[in-house]
Amino acid sequence: MERQQFPVALRGYDTEQVDAYVSRTRTLIVELSARPAPTAGLIQELTAYAQRLRAQLREARSVVPPAPPPGPTLNGFASMVEQILRSAQQQAEAMEAIAQDSTVERAVRHCRAEQRSLGEASEPAPQFQIALRGYDTGQVDRYVSQTLARIAELLAEPGPSIGQLQKHIDEVQRLQARLVAKLRGVPQPPDPPALQVPVGLESRVDQIHRLAVQQAQSMKDKAAARATEQLARGGLAAVEQVAGSPERPVSGRLPRRRRGTPAERTI
């Protein structure tokens, strides 16, 4: 965007106020022009992601703990220990994948950008002070009118509202939290049957089993803590509710001139 310049005239608009308005609206127009995917597309992505989360939740509910080895052999016991750790690792990776998914993050960014844009764009037209020497009022009025029209055009996005998008974000975040909690609480396998091992190794076998179970739960606990923290950080970004946010383009109202103080009116 080219730098906006106005001629200076007697009894014009305060230059600092106008410059601040121009800077703010230029930034707003750039952000609106480069904003992320449309709301409708993000809702479709969130809907598909929610379906995947529900499928994973059903799968997690049906998980059964690894069965103890069929026979009293050390090889079977070793396989069970390996299965315990492998299963815990898979569940930990699944939790981290949930937290790292960018679908909600992109939707939250879109929501925040739209909220900010709608809030700024819905402000009434500026009312600049009259200064002894300031920017030509006619030129500034035309700029404000064109700027408001451009902002209204950029905001006139058809389709679902930001409020609807927020509802989908909330639903996905609830599913994410439920799935993380479910994966963390997948039951551990029962104690293995008594093994025929050389005398003196029984306590060692029990210790290995307990350590494997503890390590498996520790992996899941740490992954759940990281995922919960990351999901919470993403959730804080979406706390700003959009209920009551304006969803119609702003009108192109022109600023009203304010009378100057007695000192300003004296030329």
N, C-alpha and C positions, 0 to 999 in steps of 0.2 A: 504494500500500500504506500502511495506517495505521501509525503509530508503535507499536511493541510496548513495553508497560510491564509490569513485574513488581512485586509487592509486596516490600518489604524485610522480612526476618525475621532472627532470631538464627540463627547457624550456617547461613547461606545461601551460594549460589554467588557467587564473586568478581564484583563488578559490572562491572569493566573488561573481564574476559574474556568475560562474557556479552554485553556491549554490542558488543564487537568481532565476536563470532560472529554476532549478529543483523545487524549492518551488512553483513558479508560474505555471509551467506546471502540477505539481501534483494536485494543487487546481483546475485547469481547467479540468483535466480528471475526478476528483471526481464530479465536477458540471455537466459535460456532461453525466456521467454515471447515475446520479440521477436526471436528468432534468425531467420536468413535461410531461404530456401527449403529444403524437405526434401531429404535426401540423394538420394533416388531421382530427383527432378526435376532436380537438378544433374547427375547422371550422364547423364540423357537429353540435356541441353543439351551436355555435353562430348562425348558420342558423335556428335551431329549436327555439332558444330563440327569434330571430328576428321575427319569425312567431307569437309567442305568444304576443310579444309587439304590432305587427300590429293588432292582434285581439283585444287586450285591447284598442288600440287607436280607432278602429272602434266602440267599445262598448261605450267608453267615449264620442265620437261624437254624439252618439244616445241618451245619457242621457237627460231626460227632467226634469225640476225642479219639486219638489213635488207640487201637486195641493193643492189649499186651501181647507179647510174643506167644505164638501158639504152643510152643514147647519149652521146656526148661533148659534152654541152651544159651550160651553166652552170645552166639551169633545173633539169635533172635533178640536178645536184650540190647545189643549194640544197634540193631536196626531200629528198634523202638526209640532209643535215645536220639538217633539221627533224625527220625521222623518228628519227634517233639520239637527239636531245634529248627528243622526245616519249616514246619508248619508255623511256628512263631515268627520266623523271619518273613514268611510270605504275608502273614497278617500285619506285621510292622510295616512292610513295604506298601501294603494296600492303604494303611492309615496315612502314610506320608504322601502317597499319590493323591489322596483325597484333599489334603491340605494344599498341595502344590498345583491343583487344577486351576487354570486361569479364567474359567468361565465366569465364576462369581466376581472375581476381581475386575474383569472388564465391564461387567454389568454395573458394579458399584461405581466405577470411575465414570461411566456414562450417566448414572443417576446424579452423581455429585456435580458433574459438568452442567447437566441440564438444570438442576436446582439453582446453581449459581447464576447461570445465564438467565433463567426465568426471573430470578429475584432481581438481578440488575436491570433486565429489560423491562420489568414491570414498574420500575420507579417512574414517578412523574417526570415530565420534561423539565430540564434544569431551569432555574430562575437565576440568571446572572445579575450581579450588581452592576449598576451604571457607574462608569468612571469618567473622570474629566477627559482622559484620552484612553480609548480602548478600541477593541475590534469592532468593525462596522456591523451594526445590528442586523441589517438585512442579509449580509453574507453569512453570518453565524446562524440566523434563523433558517436559512435554506439548508445549511449543512446539517443542522439538527433534524430537520424534516426528512432529509435524504437518509440520514443515519438511522432514524427510527424505522423508516420504511424498510431499510436493508435488514435490520435486526428482526423485524416482524416476518420478513420473507424467510430468513434462515430458521426461525422458530416454527414456521408453519409446516411441521413434519406430520404427515398423515399417519393414522394407525393408532395403536394403543397408547395410553398415557403412561407417564413415569410412575404413577401410583400403581398401575397394574404390574409394571416391571418390578417394583419394590416387593409386591406380594410374591412373585415368583422367586426373587432373591431370598426372601424370608423362608419360603418353603424348602429351597435347596439347602440353606444353611441348617435348618432343623434336621433334614435327612443326613447331612454330613455328620452332624454331632451324634445322631443316633447310631450311624454305622460305625463311627470311631469307637463309641462306647461298647457296641456289640462285639467288634473285633477284639477289643481289649479283654473282654470277659469270656471269650471262648474257653470252655472247660478244658482242664488238663486231663491227661489219661490217668486211669487208676493205677495203683501200685502194681508192679509186675508180680507174677507168681513166683513162688520160691524156686530158686535155681540150684541145680546140683553143681556146686563149685567146690574147689579144694577148701579144706578147713582153714579158717582165718580170713577168707575173702568175702564172706557174707556181708560184713559191715561195709566193706569197700564198694560192693555192688549197690547197696542201699544209698551210700553217700553219692555215688555217681548219678543215681536216679534223682535224688533230691536236688543236686546241683543243676542237672539238666532242666528240671521243672522250674527252679528258681531263675536260671538264666533265661529260659523262654519267657517267663512272666516279666522279667526285668526288661527284655527287649520290647515287649508289647507295651509296658508301662511308659518307657521312655518315648517310644514312637507316639503313643497316645497323648503324652504331655506336650510333645512338640507340635503335633497336629492340632490339639486343642488351643494352644497358644496362638498358632498361626491363624486358625479359623477365627479366634476371638479378635485378633488384630484386624482381620478383614471385616468382621462384623461391626467393629467400632466405626469403620468408615461408612457403614450403611445405616448408622443410628439416626441420622437426619431424616426424618419422615417427610414425605412429600404431600401429605394430606393438606389440602388447602393451598397448595402452590398453584399459581396461575397457569393455565394451560392454553390460553388463547393468545394470539399475537397482540402485541401492544399497539395502541393507536398512535397515529403520527401527530400528537399534540405539540404545538409550538410553545416555546418558553414565553412566559409573561415577563415583561420588563418591570423591574422594581425601580421605584423612584429613588433617587439618590438622597443623601442627607442634605440639610441646608448648605453645608459647606461644599458638597459636590455640585449642587444646583447653581452655585455662584460661579460664573465664568469671567 
